Amino acid sequence: MSAEPSQSVRPSAQLASGTPKLQGSAQIEKDSILSVRDVTVGFGNKLILDGLDLDVVRGEILGFVGGSGTGKSVLMRTILGLNKKRRGSIEVFGRNMDTATEGEMTMVRRRWGVLFQQGALFSSLTVKQNIQVPMREHLHLSQRLMDELAILKLDLVGLNPDAADKFPSELSGGMIKRASLARALALDPDLVFLDEPTSGLDPIGAAAFDGLIGQLSKTLGLTVYMVTHDLDSLASVCNRIAVLGDKKVLAIGTLDEMMKNDHPWIESYFRGERALRRV
Ligand SMILES: Nc1ncnc2c1ncn2[C@@H]1O[C@H](COP(=O)(O)OP(=O)(O)OP(=O)(O)O)[C@@H](O)[C@H]1O
């Protein structure tokens, strides 16, 4: 995945609106549904994250950026419990992930959805069966009800019911992203993690996907944690942006605040030649 800001200029990229009213760090901590404190992750003798802090506020769309290989996916996987940390704590929905009981962990997993890079649909399952994987794991529903729910999820992400019986290999890139999002929404989550959701999409498809994320966030009250390299996504749907660098969150705030930040990487990302071309 390239670390370069997107070259494309979207048809209707604008500054995010509807930013939650945040009054300083105390308010952010109070409204936080994901709280990361002092998290340190390494592999062998290579330290990737060192004492990282982060809060994600209920209802916001947080864009997460950083140079290639800085650890954006590692952090997301650590939050999801797929990577071990060496130090620190992670609280999701008020539950400390180290001390939560198995039952509490199951409840937390039911309340989040994940869209991995490239969609990560099971290639041997149809779209409908993919959407039903989390339902089978967590719910006890009849096949008929799960079939109805799968069609509703497809509708939610703008796919026709006839996509239900297709295999991932029969879908376009944009349809794969939408089908993956439908699977991430299978259990009506409060929080979704999206790892580079618009990568590989053309500018019109990417703008439509951004629009979908914004609309779902608004109508379902979804909180969105989105790793992206896409400046248009950051500008059009993200309420806040976090920048990863030097093994930590270097800065977090609105796009306006990023535009004023004079850290060299942040400056070249948000005010470099490529970024300014999209203005
Ligand atoms: N399981 C692992 N074992 C060893 N090293 C790993 C492992 N997972 C990630 N890394 C290393 O951690 C570093 C950060 O990787 P990560 O995939 O999080 O970067 P990223 O910021 O998401 O990059 P990109 O924007 O290119 O996707 C890289 O140097 C990667 O090689």
The ligand as an SDF file (V2000), in Angstrom:
LIG
                    3D

 31 33  0  0  0  0  0  0  0  0999 V2000
    3.5680  -10.1590   12.5610 N   0  0  0  0  0  0  0  0  0  0  0  0
    4.6070   -9.3640   12.3250 C   0  0  0  0  0  0  0  0  0  0  0  0
    5.8830   -9.7970   12.5610 N   0  0  0  0  0  0  0  0  0  0  0  0
    6.9380   -8.9820   12.3510 C   0  0  0  0  0  0  0  0  0  0  0  0
    6.8580   -7.7250   11.8910 N   0  0  0  0  0  0  0  0  0  0  0  0
    5.6240   -7.2530   11.6270 C   0  0  0  0  0  0  0  0  0  0  0  0
    4.4520   -8.0350   11.8290 C   0  0  0  0  0  0  0  0  0  0  0  0
    3.3670   -7.2880   11.4980 N   0  0  0  0  0  0  0  0  0  0  0  0
    3.8560   -6.0870   11.0980 C   0  0  0  0  0  0  0  0  0  0  0  0
    5.2030   -6.0710   11.1790 N   0  0  0  0  0  0  0  0  0  0  0  0
    6.0600   -4.9210   10.8670 C   0  0  0  0  0  0  0  0  0  0  0  0
    5.5360   -3.7880   11.5330 O   0  0  0  0  0  0  0  0  0  0  0  0
    5.7610   -2.6150   10.7450 C   0  0  0  0  0  0  0  0  0  0  0  0
    4.4700   -1.8500   10.6230 C   0  0  0  0  0  0  0  0  0  0  0  0
    3.5950   -2.5650    9.7530 O   0  0  0  0  0  0  0  0  0  0  0  0
    2.1210   -2.0990    9.4210 P   0  0  0  0  0  0  0  0  0  0  0  0
    1.5660   -3.0990    8.4570 O   0  0  0  0  0  0  0  0  0  0  0  0
    1.3660   -1.8430   10.6490 O   0  0  0  0  0  0  0  0  0  0  0  0
    2.3790   -0.7250    8.6700 O   0  0  0  0  0  0  0  0  0  0  0  0
    1.3170    0.2920    8.0920 P   0  0  0  0  0  0  0  0  0  0  0  0
    1.5250    1.5870    8.7540 O   0  0  0  0  0  0  0  0  0  0  0  0
   -0.0620   -0.3100    8.1780 O   0  0  0  0  0  0  0  0  0  0  0  0
    1.8250    0.3590    6.5820 O   0  0  0  0  0  0  0  0  0  0  0  0
    1.0350    0.5430    5.1960 P   0  0  0  0  0  0  0  0  0  0  0  0
    0.5030    1.9330    5.1910 O   0  0  0  0  0  0  0  0  0  0  0  0
    2.0960    0.3650    4.1950 O   0  0  0  0  0  0  0  0  0  0  0  0
   -0.0610   -0.4980    5.1130 O   0  0  0  0  0  0  0  0  0  0  0  0
    6.3560   -3.0810    9.4290 C   0  0  0  0  0  0  0  0  0  0  0  0
    7.7540   -2.8900    9.4800 O   0  0  0  0  0  0  0  0  0  0  0  0
    6.0030   -4.5520    9.3820 C   0  0  0  0  0  0  0  0  0  0  0  0
    6.9620   -5.2680    8.6450 O   0  0  0  0  0  0  0  0  0  0  0  0
  1  2  1  0
  2  3  1  0
  2  7  2  0
  3  4  2  0
  4  5  1  0
  5  6  2  0
  6  7  1  0
  6 10  1  0
  7  8  1  0
  8  9  2  0
  9 10  1  0
 10 11  1  0
 11 12  1  0
 11 30  1  0
 12 13  1  0
 13 14  1  0
 13 28  1  0
 14 15  1  0
 15 16  1  0
 16 17  2  0
 16 18  1  0
 16 19  1  0
 19 20  1  0
 20 21  2  0
 20 22  1  0
 20 23  1  0
 23 24  1  0
 24 25  2  0
 24 26  1  0
 24 27  1  0
 28 29  1  0
 28 30  1  0
 30 31  1  0
M  END
$$$$
